């Protein structure tokens, strides 16, 4: 795995068609030096420890990849 961390491009919250459900979406851009196995390990760790799920993976001609992951955004409500 390269020494450089992945480039975090964007993190947003997106509402869904279901009321009360929002997703956090994170877009990560990786250059062509990352191996397929290293990316698999990165995504596995994010899924296992961060609760992220793969939404989209796009590979460009130059070998770079753009990965979109999402997880449910938890809203905290006061009870008093």
C-alpha positions as CSV (number, residue, x, y, z in Angstrom):
1,X,0.0,0.0,0.0
2,X,1.4,3.4,-0.8
3,X,2.5,5.7,2.0
4,X,0.2,8.4,1.0
5,X,-3.3,8.4,2.4
6,X,-6.3,8.5,0.0
7,X,-7.4,11.9,-1.2
8,X,-10.7,12.8,0.4
9,X,-12.6,14.7,-2.2
10,X,-15.9,15.3,-0.6
11,X,-18.2,14.4,2.3
12,X,-21.9,15.4,2.1
13,X,-25.3,14.4,3.7
14,X,-28.0,13.5,1.3
15,X,-31.7,13.0,2.2
16,X,-33.5,9.9,0.7
17,X,-37.1,9.4,-0.3
18,X,-37.8,7.8,3.0
19,X,-38.6,10.3,5.8
20,X,-36.0,10.6,8.5
21,X,-33.3,8.7,6.7
22,X,-30.1,10.5,5.5
23,X,-26.9,9.2,4.2
24,X,-23.4,10.5,4.6
25,X,-21.6,10.1,1.3
26,X,-17.8,10.3,1.0
27,X,-16.0,10.5,-2.3
28,X,-12.4,9.2,-2.3
29,X,-9.9,9.6,-5.2
30,X,-7.0,7.2,-5.5
31,X,-4.2,7.4,-8.0
32,X,-2.9,4.5,-10.1
33,X,-0.1,3.6,-7.7
34,X,-2.7,1.8,-5.4
35,X,-3.0,-1.9,-6.1
36,X,-6.3,-3.7,-6.4
37,X,-5.5,-5.6,-3.2
38,X,-4.7,-2.4,-1.3
39,X,-8.0,-0.8,-2.3
40,X,-9.9,-4.0,-1.3
41,X,-8.3,-3.8,2.2
42,X,-9.0,-0.1,2.5
43,X,-12.7,-0.6,1.6
44,X,-13.0,-3.7,3.9
45,X,-11.6,-1.7,6.8
46,X,-14.0,1.2,6.2
47,X,-16.9,-1.2,6.0
48,X,-16.0,-3.2,9.1
49,X,-15.0,-0.4,11.4
50,X,-16.7,2.7,10.0
51,X,-20.0,1.3,8.8
52,X,-19.4,2.5,5.2
53,X,-20.8,0.6,2.2
54,X,-19.7,0.8,-1.4
55,X,-22.0,2.9,-3.5
56,X,-20.0,3.4,-6.7
57,X,-16.5,2.7,-8.0
58,X,-15.3,4.4,-11.2
59,X,-11.9,3.6,-12.9
60,X,-10.4,6.0,-15.3
61,X,-8.1,5.3,-18.3
62,X,-5.1,6.7,-16.5
63,X,-5.6,4.0,-13.8
64,X,-6.9,6.3,-11.1
65,X,-10.1,5.4,-9.2
66,X,-13.0,7.4,-7.8
67,X,-14.8,5.6,-5.0
68,X,-18.1,6.6,-3.4
69,X,-19.0,5.1,-0.1
70,X,-22.1,5.8,2.1
71,X,-23.4,5.2,5.6
72,X,-26.6,6.2,7.4
73,X,-26.3,9.5,9.1
74,X,-27.5,9.3,12.7
75,X,-29.4,12.2,14.0
76,X,-29.5,12.8,17.8
77,X,-32.7,14.1,19.2
78,X,-33.3,15.5,22.6
79,X,-35.7,13.5,24.8
80,X,-36.8,16.2,27.2
